[in-house]
Amino acid sequence: MPITRTRSAGLLAILALACSAPARADAPEGHGAYASLTFGSGRIDGPAAVGDRSMNGRSLEIRAGRDLLVFGGDQSATASTILRFDIIHYNEGHPDNNHRDGFAGQLVLSHDFADGRVIGEIGGGPYTNMNTTTIGGVQYDHAGRGRLYTAALRVPVPQLWPGTEVRVAVNRVALMDTFNSTSLQIGLGRHFGAPPPYSKETEAGTPLWGGIAFGRSITNMSHRDGSNGAVFSVRRYLNGLGWSVKGIDEGDDGVRVNRRGVAAQAWLVQPLTNAFTLSYGGGPYWARNTYDDATRLHGLFTVHLDYNVDKRNKFFFAFSRVKTYAQMDDRDLFNLGYQHAFGG
């Protein structure tokens, strides 16, 4: 997709900020968190793979997770074996006439093989995706579902930033009735062994967070202009979870999408440091597109990074994917915004 490099640079800067921020020194030991950003390349294969099969050096993975079970005498996030749940946004690069990306959930088993010097992990889980192709001069979006498998090595590099790791991984995508892919991914990550506890303002029954954000909306088809968009939201945290309701104006691309609607999302929330909180959200999105004068039900998936100014104010960056499934007008939404806590 034409915006991949711009999106990658922005997300790399955000991950760098999160990785360089010091973890809370007095945080109690317990289940940790993980975040990484990797780039790479690979090839597609299978009977549906035609033409240039290379990803052309443009594969991208954004990963965030939470430790579920730790195995060790102290039951801390520093134990040698950890079972983790990750949510992933994966872009499979640009093979000939195929631009496929999507979201996955994985159960990941990691193990420390060398007293903290090398950590290995394997994981797998469901993968929902969208592939953009051109047939007979007409561009189409094809929704797909399959599995994403990963094997990785993590090597700490404290001389770069304390807690930061180099991540080297192999991703394998397996789908039915279409091509598969394999890529080698290299980048940076961090396991937050002692993330801050959930703050009091995120407990059940505490404030509603009102937010406003502005940004750009990109229709996932070639030769479509970006448009200015806005999002108004109400959000409540429930310790490690949350919910939100959003009013969304995606803007007009001048050709096929001018969409407005309301979305409801459930959230998985993970503090990383005192300053940064990462969350993933997903849910239904009811929206009307003025170009075909129809209201439809879509899916909305969001990666959300908060910068906590204080207990009642946050700035945030959000990347959202509107998945229309049966329609050919999926969109990427990039927004910068502000949230304030009301009540509580």
Disulfide bonds with the S-S distance in Angstrom:
none
